[in-house]
Amino acid sequence: MTKRGVKVGESIKKVINNEGFSGVVFVKDDNEILFESVSGYSERPEERLNNINTRFGMASGCKLFTAIAVCQLVENEILSFDTRLKDCLDIVFPHFDENIMIHHLLTHSSGIPDYFDEEEMDNFEDLWKQTPMYLLKDLSDFLPLFKNKKMMFEPGERFHYNNAAFIVLGLIVEQQTGLSFTDYIETNLFNQCGMNDSGYFSLDRLPKNTAYGYIDDEGGTWKTNIYSIPIKGGADGGAFISAPDMIKLWEALLDYRLLSKKYTELLMTSHIHVKEEVHYGYGIWINKRNNSIFKYHIMGYDPGVSFHSALYPESGIKLVIPSNKSSGPLKVMKAIEKYFEI
């Protein structure tokens, strides 16, 4: 760790302590690790400590994986970004617009109904009162939650964050490759990057060195998130990664080991405006300052899970901040950005 990294540790210590942060902070540039820190427990009853290679849930952060998979299929001429949904997936959606394209699904602009609309619903756990979370093991298990609902708006009209759109993209990957979605990602992304600590694990069968997600209640009590999120992750979220593994994925992406230069640039191009200085590519958030890109990032929040990872193109700095609590990484990321003057 560099002397600069030690100073970073001093500057974010208050943030970590104030947040009661539980997780990993890992910061690297093109040449060296600038800072790494570990805190909290992966399993509270046994007081088992997190470590630098602990696997954490990343919630919606893994929408990037889905987007990369789709871009691989486009690069291999199996699909195009203009391919219509009805032409690449043999599932009947009675009320979906026939003009929905892959591009719309990737950019949260399809207008299809969501199974969990983050602008309308406050509590993710409310979903499982009628649909037990332990039944949601495959992508097709999510279909009854949205396939018969009506469109929210016309395709391409606007950005509206949509989890169901990425479920649909995962189903397209399955139909077009003949593989389960998780097998495709593990073979064509994780294995290619050497991400040996990452995978899609069932919550009731978590492997060694994997952090349980914890939900803190008022009064100092807590519970695990096993009944609060789908039992197994998929195309819209729920993978488990270690912090060093996420750095490996950023590096593989930038080295064009997952996609060619052309399709990597398309993935990381601003395709839709979200709000002031915030844009979205394919599965990736893009922040601008003075019309220049200063940050690519992915993030995810579930009960008992919070995650941020970012790439700063001007400096080459990459950071990963996974946590097995419902909050914390955002404030830590801001403290790091402030120190590095990013």
C-alpha positions as CSV (number, residue, x, y, z in Angstrom):
1,M,0.0,0.0,0.0
2,T,1.4,3.4,-0.9
3,K,1.9,6.3,1.6
4,R,-0.9,8.0,-0.3
5,G,-3.0,5.0,0.5
6,V,-2.3,5.3,4.2
7,K,-3.5,8.9,4.1
8,V,-6.7,7.7,2.3
9,G,-7.2,5.2,5.1
10,E,-6.9,8.0,7.7
11,S,-9.3,10.2,5.8
12,I,-12.1,7.6,5.4
13,K,-11.7,6.1,8.9
14,K,-14.3,8.4,10.3
15,V,-16.7,7.6,7.5
16,I,-16.3,3.9,8.1
17,N,-16.8,4.2,11.8
18,N,-19.7,6.6,11.5
19,E,-21.4,4.3,9.1
20,G,-20.7,1.2,11.0
21,F,-19.4,0.0,7.6
22,S,-19.2,-3.7,7.0
23,G,-17.4,-4.8,3.9
24,V,-14.3,-4.1,1.7
25,V,-12.9,-0.9,0.3
26,F,-10.5,-1.6,-2.6
27,V,-8.9,1.1,-4.7
28,K,-6.4,0.5,-7.6
29,D,-5.0,2.4,-10.5
30,D,-3.4,1.0,-13.6
31,N,-0.2,0.0,-11.7
32,E,-0.8,-0.5,-8.0
33,I,-3.2,-1.0,-5.2
34,L,-3.7,2.5,-3.7
35,F,-5.8,1.4,-0.7
36,E,-7.5,-1.6,0.7
37,S,-9.5,-1.9,3.9
38,V,-11.7,-4.6,5.5
39,S,-14.2,-4.2,8.3
40,G,-17.2,-6.0,9.9
41,Y,-18.4,-9.6,10.0
42,S,-19.3,-11.9,7.2
43,E,-21.2,-13.9,9.8
44,R,-22.3,-12.1,12.9
45,P,-23.2,-14.9,15.4
46,E,-19.8,-16.5,15.0
47,E,-18.1,-13.1,14.7
48,R,-16.4,-14.3,11.5
49,L,-14.5,-11.4,10.0
50,N,-14.7,-10.2,6.5
51,N,-11.5,-10.5,4.5
52,I,-10.3,-9.0,1.2
53,N,-11.5,-12.0,-0.8
54,T,-14.9,-12.3,0.9
55,R,-17.7,-12.7,-1.5
56,F,-20.5,-10.1,-1.2
57,G,-23.8,-9.8,-2.9
58,M,-23.9,-6.9,-5.4
59,A,-27.6,-6.6,-6.1
60,S,-28.2,-4.6,-9.3
61,G,-24.5,-4.0,-9.9
62,C,-24.4,-7.1,-12.0
63,K,-26.7,-5.6,-14.6
64,L,-23.4,-4.8,-16.3
65,F,-22.7,-8.5,-16.7
66,T,-26.0,-9.0,-18.5
67,A,-25.3,-6.1,-20.8
68,I,-21.8,-7.5,-21.6
69,A,-23.4,-10.9,-22.4
70,V,-25.9,-9.3,-24.8
71,C,-23.1,-7.2,-26.5
72,Q,-21.2,-10.5,-27.0
73,L,-24.2,-11.9,-28.8
74,V,-24.4,-8.8,-31.0
75,E,-20.7,-8.9,-31.7
76,N,-21.1,-12.5,-32.7
77,E,-24.0,-11.5,-35.0
78,I,-26.5,-13.6,-33.1
79,L,-28.5,-10.5,-32.3
80,S,-28.4,-6.8,-33.1
81,F,-29.3,-3.9,-30.9
82,D,-32.2,-3.2,-33.2
83,T,-33.5,-6.8,-32.9
84,R,-37.1,-6.7,-31.8
85,L,-38.1,-8.6,-28.6
86,K,-40.8,-10.5,-30.5
87,D,-38.2,-11.8,-33.0
88,C,-35.7,-13.2,-30.4
89,L,-37.8,-14.6,-27.6
90,D,-40.5,-17.2,-27.9
91,I,-42.6,-15.9,-24.9
92,V,-46.0,-14.3,-25.3
93,F,-46.4,-10.9,-23.7
94,P,-50.0,-10.0,-24.5
95,H,-49.7,-6.2,-23.9
96,F,-46.1,-5.5,-24.9
97,D,-45.4,-3.1,-27.8
98,E,-44.2,-5.0,-30.8
99,N,-41.6,-2.3,-31.5
100,I,-39.5,-3.0,-28.3
101,M,-35.9,-3.6,-29.3
102,I,-32.8,-4.9,-27.5
103,H,-31.6,-1.3,-27.3
104,H,-34.7,-0.3,-25.3
105,L,-34.3,-3.1,-22.8
106,L,-30.6,-2.3,-22.2
107,T,-31.3,1.4,-21.6
108,H,-34.3,1.1,-19.3
109,S,-36.4,2.8,-22.0
110,S,-38.6,-0.1,-23.2
111,G,-41.7,1.0,-21.2
112,I,-42.5,-2.6,-20.2
113,P,-44.1,-3.1,-16.8
114,D,-41.7,-3.9,-13.9
115,Y,-42.0,-6.5,-11.3
116,F,-40.5,-4.1,-8.8
117,D,-40.8,-0.4,-9.7
118,E,-38.3,1.4,-7.6
119,E,-40.2,4.7,-8.2
120,E,-43.5,3.3,-7.0
121,M,-42.6,0.8,-4.3
122,D,-40.6,1.4,-1.1
123,N,-40.0,-2.0,0.3
124,F,-38.6,-4.8,-1.8
125,E,-39.7,-7.3,0.9
126,D,-43.4,-6.5,0.2
127,L,-43.1,-8.5,-3.1
128,W,-42.6,-11.8,-1.3
129,K,-45.9,-11.7,0.6
130,Q,-47.7,-13.0,-2.4
131,T,-44.9,-14.6,-4.2
132,P,-42.5,-16.5,-1.9
133,M,-38.9,-15.5,-2.6
134,Y,-37.7,-19.1,-2.3
135,L,-39.7,-20.0,-5.5
136,L,-37.7,-17.6,-7.7
137,K,-34.8,-19.8,-8.7
138,D,-34.9,-19.3,-12.5
139,L,-35.5,-16.3,-14.7
140,S,-38.8,-17.7,-16.0
141,D,-40.1,-17.8,-12.4
142,F,-40.3,-14.0,-12.5
143,L,-42.6,-13.9,-15.6
144,P,-45.9,-14.1,-13.7
145,L,-45.0,-10.9,-11.9
146,F,-45.1,-8.8,-15.0
147,K,-45.7,-10.6,-18.3
148,N,-49.5,-9.9,-18.4
149,K,-49.4,-6.3,-17.3
150,K,-49.8,-3.3,-19.6
151,M,-47.0,-1.0,-21.0
152,M,-46.0,2.0,-18.9
153,F,-45.1,4.1,-22.0
154,E,-44.0,3.8,-25.6
155,P,-40.6,2.3,-26.3
156,G,-37.8,4.9,-26.4
157,E,-39.9,7.6,-24.8
158,R,-37.8,8.1,-21.7
159,F,-35.6,6.5,-19.1
160,H,-37.3,4.6,-16.3
161,Y,-35.2,2.1,-14.3
162,N,-36.6,-1.4,-15.0
163,N,-35.6,-4.7,-13.4
164,A,-38.0,-6.7,-15.5
165,A,-36.2,-5.5,-18.7
166,F,-33.0,-7.2,-17.6
167,I,-34.9,-10.4,-16.7
168,V,-36.1,-10.4,-20.3
169,L,-32.6,-9.8,-21.6
170,G,-31.4,-12.8,-19.5
171,L,-34.2,-15.0,-21.1
172,I,-33.0,-13.8,-24.5
173,V,-29.5,-14.9,-23.6
174,E,-30.8,-18.3,-22.5
175,Q,-32.8,-18.9,-25.7
176,Q,-30.1,-17.7,-28.1
177,T,-27.3,-19.7,-26.5
178,G,-29.0,-22.8,-25.1
179,L,-27.3,-22.2,-21.7
180,S,-28.8,-21.1,-18.4
181,F,-28.1,-17.4,-17.9
182,T,-25.8,-18.0,-14.9
183,D,-23.8,-20.7,-16.7
184,Y,-23.3,-18.3,-19.6
185,I,-22.0,-15.6,-17.4
186,E,-19.8,-17.8,-15.4
187,T,-18.3,-19.3,-18.5
188,N,-18.0,-16.3,-20.8
189,L,-17.3,-13.6,-18.2
190,F,-16.1,-14.9,-14.9
191,N,-13.8,-17.6,-16.3
192,Q,-12.5,-15.3,-18.9
193,C,-11.5,-12.8,-16.3
194,G,-10.1,-15.2,-13.7
195,M,-12.9,-14.3,-11.3
196,N,-12.6,-17.4,-9.3
197,D,-14.4,-16.1,-6.2
198,S,-17.5,-15.0,-8.0
199,G,-20.8,-16.7,-8.9
200,Y,-24.6,-16.9,-8.6
201,F,-25.2,-18.7,-5.3
202,S,-28.4,-19.8,-3.6
203,L,-28.9,-18.0,-0.3
204,D,-29.6,-21.3,1.4
205,R,-26.4,-22.8,0.1
206,L,-23.8,-20.0,0.4
207,P,-20.2,-21.3,-0.1
208,K,-17.3,-20.7,2.2
209,N,-16.1,-17.2,2.6
210,T,-19.3,-15.6,1.5
211,A,-20.9,-12.8,3.6
212,Y,-24.5,-13.1,4.8
213,G,-26.5,-9.9,4.2
214,Y,-27.7,-8.2,7.4
215,I,-30.7,-5.9,8.0
216,D,-30.4,-3.8,11.1
217,D,-33.6,-2.9,12.9
218,E,-34.2,-0.1,15.4
219,G,-33.1,-1.0,18.9
220,G,-29.9,-2.8,17.9
221,T,-31.5,-6.0,16.7
222,W,-30.8,-7.5,13.2
223,K,-31.8,-10.3,10.9
224,T,-30.3,-11.9,7.8
225,N,-31.8,-11.1,4.4
226,I,-32.6,-14.6,3.4
227,Y,-36.3,-14.0,3.3
228,S,-36.0,-10.5,1.9
229,I,-34.6,-11.1,-1.7
230,P,-34.9,-13.8,-4.3
231,I,-33.2,-17.0,-3.3
232,K,-30.8,-16.9,-6.3
233,G,-29.6,-14.0,-8.4
234,G,-30.0,-13.7,-12.1
235,A,-30.0,-11.2,-15.0
236,D,-31.3,-8.2,-13.0
237,G,-29.2,-8.7,-9.9
238,G,-28.0,-10.9,-7.1
239,A,-24.5,-12.2,-8.1
240,F,-21.8,-12.5,-5.5
241,I,-18.3,-11.1,-6.1
242,S,-15.1,-10.4,-4.3
243,A,-13.6,-6.9,-4.5
244,P,-10.5,-8.0,-6.3
245,D,-12.6,-10.0,-8.8
246,M,-14.6,-6.9,-9.7
247,I,-11.3,-5.1,-10.5
248,K,-10.4,-8.0,-12.7
249,L,-13.6,-7.5,-14.7
250,W,-12.9,-3.7,-15.2
251,E,-9.4,-4.6,-16.4
252,A,-10.6,-7.3,-18.8
253,L,-13.2,-4.9,-20.2
254,L,-10.7,-2.1,-20.7
255,D,-8.2,-4.6,-22.3
256,Y,-10.9,-5.7,-24.7
257,R,-10.8,-9.3,-23.5
258,L,-14.6,-9.5,-23.1
259,L,-15.6,-7.4,-26.1
260,S,-13.8,-5.9,-29.1
261,K,-12.9,-2.2,-28.9
262,K,-15.9,-1.3,-31.0
263,Y,-18.4,-3.0,-28.7
264,T,-16.7,-2.0,-25.5
265,E,-17.0,1.6,-26.6
266,L,-20.7,1.0,-27.5
267,L,-21.3,-0.5,-24.1
268,M,-19.7,2.6,-22.4
269,T,-21.4,5.2,-24.7
270,S,-24.1,7.4,-23.3
271,H,-27.3,6.1,-24.9
272,I,-29.9,7.9,-22.8
273,H,-30.0,11.0,-20.6
274,V,-31.2,10.3,-17.0
275,K,-31.0,13.6,-15.3
276,E,-28.5,16.5,-15.0
277,E,-25.0,15.2,-15.8
278,V,-26.2,11.6,-15.4
279,H,-26.4,9.3,-18.4
280,Y,-26.8,5.5,-19.0
281,G,-24.9,3.3,-21.4
282,Y,-25.6,-0.4,-21.7
283,G,-25.9,-1.7,-18.1
284,I,-23.6,1.1,-16.8
285,W,-24.1,4.6,-15.3
286,I,-22.1,7.5,-16.7
287,N,-21.5,10.7,-14.9
288,K,-20.3,13.8,-16.6
289,R,-18.8,17.1,-15.6
290,N,-18.6,20.0,-18.0
291,N,-19.7,17.6,-20.8
292,S,-16.8,15.3,-20.1
293,I,-17.1,11.8,-18.6
294,F,-15.5,11.6,-15.2
295,K,-17.0,8.4,-13.9
296,Y,-18.4,5.1,-15.1
297,H,-20.0,3.2,-12.3
298,I,-22.4,0.4,-11.3
299,M,-24.3,0.1,-8.0
300,G,-26.8,-2.1,-6.3
301,Y,-29.0,-2.0,-3.2
302,D,-31.1,-4.7,-1.7
303,P,-32.1,-5.4,1.9
304,G,-28.8,-6.3,3.5
305,V,-26.8,-5.5,0.4
306,S,-25.1,-2.3,-0.8
307,F,-22.5,-2.0,-3.5
308,H,-20.7,0.6,-5.6
309,S,-17.9,0.2,-8.1
310,A,-16.4,2.9,-10.3
311,L,-13.9,3.6,-13.0
312,Y,-12.5,7.0,-13.4
313,P,-11.1,7.3,-17.0
314,E,-8.9,10.3,-16.6
315,S,-6.9,8.9,-13.7
316,G,-7.3,5.2,-14.4
317,I,-8.5,4.7,-10.8
318,K,-10.9,1.9,-10.1
319,L,-12.7,1.3,-6.8
320,V,-14.9,-1.5,-5.5
321,I,-16.9,-1.1,-2.3
322,P,-19.2,-4.1,-1.4
323,S,-21.0,-4.3,1.9
324,N,-23.2,-6.8,3.6
325,K,-25.4,-4.1,5.1
326,S,-28.1,-2.0,3.5
327,S,-26.0,1.2,3.2
328,G,-22.4,2.6,3.5
329,P,-20.6,2.4,0.2
330,L,-21.9,5.7,-1.2
331,K,-20.4,7.8,1.6
332,V,-17.1,5.9,1.5
333,M,-16.9,6.4,-2.3
334,K,-17.5,10.1,-1.9
335,A,-14.7,10.3,0.7
336,I,-12.3,8.6,-1.7
337,E,-13.3,10.9,-4.6
338,K,-12.8,13.9,-2.4
339,Y,-9.3,12.8,-1.4
340,F,-8.1,12.0,-4.9
341,E,-9.8,15.1,-6.2
342,I,-11.5,13.0,-8.9
